[in-house]
Amino acid sequence: MLDRIRRVVTGNNEQGLSTVVLDGRPQNELQAGEAGVVEIWRTDGGQVDSTDRADLAQPPFALLPPLGGNRILFFKVAPEESSLTAEQQERRAAAAFAAYMAEDARPDTRLSPWMHKTSTIDYVIVLAGEVSLKLDDGETALKPFDVVVQRGTNHAWVNHGSEPCLMAAILNDAKFD
């Protein structure tokens, strides 16, 4: 699923004409078994230079956008592995969030080791497969073309099915009371 992603980035050349500056596979990818994430682009909240040909989505991967910035990424949620113990699931989730540089985004994991909360407004789109959005008060089943507006809440993505679920997300830095 993630290996089919193609990224096309536009810009302006020295004459001010629009052009493609990057075309191909994104370079910032993390895989963990059937799960994974690919960063497409990021901004830091500063002024944008449309003549810059730099790839702004270079490793290392960081889940959270910088102050005033954003991230766009694709991610794949693997089916639940019911054979894992609670301790094994916790170790797997902790390792994943460490790899995402988001260890502090797990304030309350009592309901699931994958629960996390970020200071972001996220627009999350289910593209293929099915997944459930787990919140503190229950779960909501999602299917392709469902869109979640995630507003800084404690949540997890749970795949109760047998096939991976492909999703896209745009994470925008935000402030919450």
C-alpha positions in Angstrom: 0.0 0.0 0.0 2.5 2.6 1.1 5.0 1.6 -1.6 2.6 2.8 -4.3 2.7 6.4 -3.1 4.0 9.0 -5.5 4.6 12.6 -4.5 4.6 15.5 -6.9 5.8 18.8 -5.5 5.5 22.0 -7.6 7.4 25.3 -7.4 8.5 28.2 -9.5 11.7 28.3 -11.6 14.0 31.2 -11.9 11.8 32.8 -14.5 8.8 32.6 -12.2 7.1 29.8 -14.2 5.4 26.9 -12.4 7.2 23.6 -12.6 7.5 20.2 -11.0 10.5 20.2 -8.6 10.1 16.7 -7.1 8.4 13.7 -8.5 8.7 10.2 -7.1 8.6 8.2 -3.9 8.8 10.1 -0.6 12.1 9.5 1.2 10.9 9.6 4.9 9.3 6.3 5.7 9.0 4.1 8.8 7.8 0.5 8.6 6.9 -1.8 11.5 5.5 -5.2 10.1 2.3 -4.5 8.3 2.0 -1.0 9.8 3.9 2.0 8.6 4.0 5.8 7.9 5.3 7.9 5.0 5.7 11.6 5.4 4.8 13.5 2.2 5.6 17.1 3.2 6.1 19.4 6.1 6.1 23.2 6.7 7.6 24.9 9.7 5.2 27.8 10.0 7.6 30.2 8.4 7.6 31.9 5.1 7.5 29.6 2.1 9.9 30.0 -0.8 8.3 28.5 -3.9 11.7 28.5 -5.8 13.3 26.3 -3.2 13.9 22.8 -4.6 14.7 21.2 -1.2 12.8 18.1 -0.1 11.2 19.3 3.2 10.2 15.8 4.2 13.6 14.3 4.9 14.4 12.0 7.8 14.3 11.9 10.7 10.6 11.4 11.0 8.7 13.4 13.6 5.0 13.0 14.1 4.3 16.4 15.6 4.6 19.6 13.4 6.7 22.5 14.7 5.0 25.6 16.1 2.7 27.0 13.4 3.6 24.2 11.0 2.0 21.1 9.6 2.6 17.6 8.3 1.0 15.5 5.6 1.5 11.8 5.8 0.0 8.4 4.8 -0.2 5.7 7.3 -1.2 2.1 7.4 -2.9 0.5 10.4 -2.2 -3.2 10.7 -4.9 -5.7 11.9 -4.9 -6.2 15.7 -2.7 -9.0 16.9 -4.8 -10.8 19.5 -1.9 -13.3 20.2 0.2 -10.5 21.8 0.2 -10.1 25.6 -0.7 -6.7 27.0 3.0 -6.2 27.9 4.1 -7.1 24.3 1.5 -4.6 22.9 2.8 -1.9 25.3 6.4 -2.5 24.2 5.4 -2.3 20.5 3.4 0.9 21.0 6.1 2.5 23.1 8.8 1.7 20.5 6.6 3.1 17.7 6.0 6.4 19.4 9.7 6.6 20.2 10.4 6.2 16.5 7.9 8.9 15.8 9.6 11.2 18.3 6.3 11.4 20.2 6.9 9.6 23.4 5.2 12.4 25.4 2.0 12.1 23.3 0.8 9.1 25.4 -0.8 10.7 28.5 -3.4 8.0 29.2 -3.0 4.5 27.7 -5.4 2.6 30.1 -7.8 1.8 27.2 -5.1 0.9 24.7 -1.3 1.2 24.4 -1.9 3.0 21.1 -3.9 5.9 22.7 -2.2 9.2 22.1 -3.0 12.9 22.2 -1.3 15.7 20.3 -1.6 19.5 20.3 -2.8 19.4 16.7 -5.9 19.6 14.6 -5.8 16.6 12.3 -7.8 15.9 9.1 -7.7 12.1 8.7 -9.1 10.3 5.7 -9.7 6.6 5.4 -8.6 5.5 1.9 -8.8 1.7 1.9 -9.8 -0.9 4.5 -11.7 -0.3 7.7 -10.6 1.0 11.1 -12.2 2.1 14.3 -11.5 5.4 16.1 -11.1 4.6 19.8 -11.9 7.5 22.1 -12.2 7.6 25.9 -16.0 7.0 25.7 -16.1 4.3 22.9 -15.3 3.5 19.3 -16.6 4.7 16.0 -16.3 2.4 12.9 -14.8 4.0 9.8 -14.7 3.0 6.2 -13.2 4.4 3.0 -13.9 8.1 2.4 -14.9 8.8 6.0 -13.1 11.8 7.3 -12.2 12.5 11.0 -11.5 16.0 12.3 -9.3 15.1 15.3 -9.2 18.1 17.7 -6.5 17.3 20.2 -8.3 14.3 21.9 -6.9 11.1 23.3 -7.4 8.5 20.7 -6.2 5.3 18.9 -6.7 3.7 15.6 -7.8 0.1 15.9 -8.1 -2.3 13.0 -10.5 -5.2 14.0 -10.4 -6.6 10.4 -8.0 -8.9 8.6 -6.6 -6.5 6.1 -4.5 -3.3 6.6 -6.2 0.1 6.5 -4.6 2.9 4.5 -5.2 6.5 5.8 -4.0 10.0 5.0 -3.6 12.7 7.6 -2.8 16.4 7.7 -1.6 17.4 11.2 -1.7 21.1 11.9 -0.1 22.7 15.0 -2.7 24.0 17.4 -3.1 25.4 20.9 -5.7 24.0 23.4 -6.8 25.2 26.8 
